[in-house]
Amino acid sequence: MIFTPQKYRIEDKPGVPFIDENEIMEFLNAAQPDTGRVRQIVAKALDKNRLSLEEVACLVKANDPELIELIKQGARELKEKVYGNRIVLFAPLYVGSHCTNDCQYCGFRTSNTQAERATLAGDELIREVEALEDNGQKRLILVFGEHPKYNAQFIAEAAQTVYRVKKGNGEIRRVNINAAPLSVEGFKTVADAGIGTYQIFQETYHKETYARYHPKGRKSDYDNRLVSLDRAQDAGLDDVGIGALFGLYDWRFEVMGLIRHVNHLEACYQVGPHTISFPRLQDAADVKFDSSYMVSDADFARIIAILRLAVPYTGLILTARENAALRKEVMRFGVSQIDGGTKIELGAYSEKEVDPQDLHKEQFRINDDRSLGDVIEELLEEDYLPSFCTACYRLGRTGEHFMEFSVPGFIKRFCSPNAILTLAEYLEDYAKPHIVTKGWMMIEKNLKDLNGNTDVPEIRNRLERIKQGERDLYF
């Protein structure tokens, strides 16, 4: 499928800011869509076609309960078509909390003199990675404050250190990054370190609101941050992630801003973001914020469903900011990646005791502190297939669109088999006995679903090899 970009008032050019607030508001203030129009748009998405900004606006404005349910049902169906029943697991690892910005919602802000600042390097970083490997993690996202000491070389060396750590059968196979915008040369440096996705969140696409929440520091430059991932593309780093912090401004505007960002990347580089994140504003140490735009649980589910319909091929990330019950509920509307066993205090993975109420060590409060094993157990009970797969990135199966979306049969040929193999590794090496039983039952169920669609005997052969001690087998 080739996406034909819309024509906007601001022409999409590399490195040129592209958000026209008046244009977005005109879309949002247009006439309410009728039932027939919403059905037409959902049907288009179910055919795995990208939606235009005007079509996304129609979904955002559809406030009738029946239409909202139609959108959510469409998102459920589309997720199953594109991703099957897999959920990819990862963990965040906070490497540095020094920061020169003063983001008013963040515990790391420079005006928070009570924050405990730290940087993990050398043995401290290695201990954290070993602790994560002991839990069975295979995919990490390294998180850094925005500070001169966390430059491209520092980030690259941290990623390389993580990749080198091997404990028992444990290893980290994919390192993603959430850090400050870099120069083109800086992005080249981190790309050469073998990183996966580089995340930069705009936080809010509304310029006045952005200025209010980011009064000083490099991050105060709205336009520089907006086009920062263009520089990553120019550097050859085409695996990028975008996001907005919901609760700073009207969620409807932010959804439109995210899709406009997707359209900009597609227009300029023929590839959209690999992931979209949609965290909600949470408590942090000594923060005060306007609660006018806080997003309800019901609207949060709508956001996820709309994003899934709008960009079928893009991964949607749901984090432990949300509580376990809500994560269970909204996951069905299009989420493809979640974190498990999350700790965001620096050094917390290797420490035996951490006070979860001590916000002076955190960027914000998390609301799902379950272990990775507990998260996996719930996924199995909800008929999801937990996955730690990293095969596509290492085999070069990336490109203009997420291959699961663009290649017929991709899920059953590669994604589900690799998810099964990575789950088997976890069950053999890290799972508690009752989870082992549930996990192998899920594997057998999925193998039956794959019969006639892929080489099930070869998958079974590799499962036996895993039981005999081999690791990192993938298609």
C-alpha positions, -999 to 999 in steps of 0.1 A, spaced: 0 0 0 14 34 -10 1 63 11 -6 95 -9 -1 125 15 -27 152 18 -19 187 6 -16 210 36 -11 248 39 24 242 51 43 221 25 62 192 39 99 197 35 127 181 55 136 202 85 107 226 81 81 229 109 48 215 97 21 220 124 -6 246 113 -28 250 144 -55 269 124 -57 241 99 -61 214 126 -88 234 143 -107 238 110 -107 200 107 -119 197 143 -146 224 139 -161 210 107 -195 195 108 -201 164 129 -198 132 109 -228 110 104 -230 73 110 -224 64 74 -193 85 72 -178 69 103 -186 34 90 -169 43 57 -138 55 75 -136 24 97 -141 1 67 -112 19 49 -89 13 80 -100 -23 81 -87 -27 46 -53 -16 60 -54 18 44 -39 48 61 -64 75 71 -61 111 61 -61 139 87 -97 148 77 -108 112 83 -90 111 117 -108 143 126 -141 126 119 -133 98 143 -121 123 169 -154 142 167 -177 111 167 -191 114 202 -222 93 199 -218 62 221 -227 39 192 -201 55 170 -175 53 197 -182 15 201 -180 11 163 -145 28 163 -134 6 192 -147 -26 176 -129 -16 143 -97 -11 162 -100 -46 178 -105 -62 145 -77 -43 128 -53 -51 156 -60 -88 152 -55 -86 114 -22 -68 116 -7 -81 148 -25 -113 157 -26 -120 194 10 -110 201 21 -85 227 58 -74 226 74 -69 260 102 -45 270 115 -26 300 127 10 305 162 15 320 168 50 333 205 58 328 207 95 338 185 120 357 206 151 352 187 177 331 190 213 320 153 216 311 125 228 334 95 208 321 68 217 346 53 182 347 86 163 352 104 152 384 138 157 366 132 194 359 161 217 368 140 237 394 133 206 414 162 210 439 150 180 459 155 155 430 183 130 436 205 132 405 225 102 393 241 87 362 246 50 357 279 40 340 304 12 342 297 -14 368 265 3 380 250 1 345 262 -35 341 245 -45 374 212 -31 362 214 -49 329 223 -82 347 193 -78 370 170 -72 340 185 -103 323 179 -123 354 142 -114 350 141 -125 314 141 -92 296 154 -91 261 144 -56 249 152 -23 267 147 13 262 174 35 277 161 68 291 183 99 296 177 134 309 186 162 286 221 173 297 254 180 280 270 149 296 244 127 278 258 134 244 257 111 214 289 94 223 277 87 259 244 73 246 262 51 220 287 38 246 258 30 270 240 11 243 272 -9 235 277 -17 271 242 -31 274 247 -53 244 279 -67 258 264 -78 291 257 -116 291 246 -134 322 237 -171 320 213 -174 290 205 -137 294 212 -110 268 197 -78 256 190 -81 219 175 -47 212 183 -13 228 159 16 220 167 51 231 146 79 247 168 110 248 174 146 237 174 156 200 208 153 184 225 167 154 227 147 122 262 136 131 250 127 166 223 105 152 248 88 130 269 80 161 241 63 179 229 45 148 264 31 144 261 17 179 233 -6 167 204 10 185 168 2 175 142 30 178 151 65 188 122 81 206 116 119 209 82 130 222 69 164 213 48 163 245 22 188 232 18 199 196 0 231 208 26 258 207 13 281 234 8 252 258 43 239 249 59 273 258 40 273 291 53 239 302 88 243 288 100 277 300 137 272 296 164 249 285 170 235 250 137 218 251 120 253 251 126 255 213 93 240 200 103 240 163 137 224 169 121 195 188 93 192 162 117 185 133 144 167 153 135 133 140 140 147 105 176 149 114 176 113 124 162 104 90 188 125 73 214 105 93 200 72 80 183 64 113 149 56 99 135 38 130 120 65 151 92 69 177 70 98 184 46 106 213 25 131 231 19 136 268 -19 136 271 -32 159 297 -13 190 288 -38 202 261 -70 190 245 -66 153 236 -83 158 202 -58 183 191 -29 161 203 -42 131 183 -43 153 152 -8 166 159 5 130 161 -11 120 128 2 152 112 36 142 124 32 108 108 21 124 76 51 147 76 76 119 80 59 98 53 58 128 29 95 136 34 110 102 39 85 77 27 85 60 61 64 68 92 73 63 128 80 28 140 61 35 173 36 60 188 34 65 225 5 82 243 14 85 281 -10 103 303 1 130 328 10 115 362 21 128 396 58 137 400 77 153 428 64 188 437 47 193 403 17 215 398 -3 214 365 -36 225 351 -60 196 354 -84 210 328 -72 187 301 -68 155 321 -79 125 300 -106 102 313 -102 64 311 -130 63 285 -113 89 263 -80 72 268 -95 40 252 -109 62 223 -74 77 217 -59 42 214 -86 30 191 -84 60 168 -46 58 166 -48 21 157 -73 28 129 -53 58 116 -19 41 114 -24 3 110 14 -5 106 27 15 136 34 0 170 14 15 198 31 15 232 12 13 265 33 19 296 32 12 333 21 48 339 -14 32 338 -27 8 364 -29 -29 358 -67 -30 355 -68 -2 329 -40 -17 309 -59 -50 307 -90 -32 295 -75 -9 268 -49 -33 255 -75 -48 232 -80 -16 213 -48 -17 194 -18 -18 217 12 -39 204 39 -32 230 39 -30 268 65 -28 295 66 -53 324 85 -54 357 91 -16 353 112 4 378 121 39 369 143 49 399 180 48 388 196 17 401 163 1 412 165 -31 392 196 -43 411 185 -29 445 165 -53 468 143 -26 483 131 7 468 105 30 483 78 33 456 64 65 473 97 83 471 91 105 440 124 124 444 141 95 427 116 92 398 106 112 367 70 105 375 48 80 393 41 46 378 9 27 386 17 -8 375 46 -22 395 40 -59 388 68 -82 380 75 -93 345 63 -128 354 30 -114 367 25 -94 335 32 -124 314 9 -146 334 -20 -121 328 -12 -120 291 -14 -158 289 -47 -158 308 -61 -132 284 -51 -153 254 -22 -131 243 11 -145 230 39 -127 249 69 -119 226 105 -108 230 112 -111 193 139 -89 177 144 -109 145 132 -84 120 156 -57 131 186 -80 130 176 -95 96 168 -62 80 131 -68 77 123 -31 81 115 -6 54 89 17 40 61 2 61 60 -22 90 64 -55 73 36 -71 92 13 -47 75 26 -47 40 35 -84 34 6 -109 32 10 -138 57 39 -121 75 25 -128 110 21 -165 105 54 -169 86 76 -150 109 60 -130 138 40 -157 156 67 -184 152 94 -160 166 71 -150 194 66 -187 203 104 -193 203 111 -163 225 83 -173 249 98 -208 251 132 -193 261 115 -173 289 96 -204 301 128 -225 301 150 -200 318 130 -177 341 93 -186 346 78 -199 378 64 -235 374 27 -225 372 36 -200 345 56 -226 326 25 -248 324 3 -219 312 30 -208 287 34 -242 270 -4 -245 267 -4 -212 249 24 -223 226 5 -255 217 -27 -235 211 -8 -211 187 9 -240 169 -25 -255 162 -36 -221 148 -5 -221 125 -11 -255 110 -13 -252 72 2 -218 72 38 -223 81 64 -249 88 51 -261 121 74 -292 122 104 -269 120 90 -247 148 86 -278 169 122 -289 161 135 -255 172 114 -257 204 131 -290 212 165 -274 205 156 -247 230 147 -273 256 182 -288 250 198 -254 257 201 -236 224 191 -200 224 183 -172 199 167 -193 173 145 -173 149 130 -172 114 
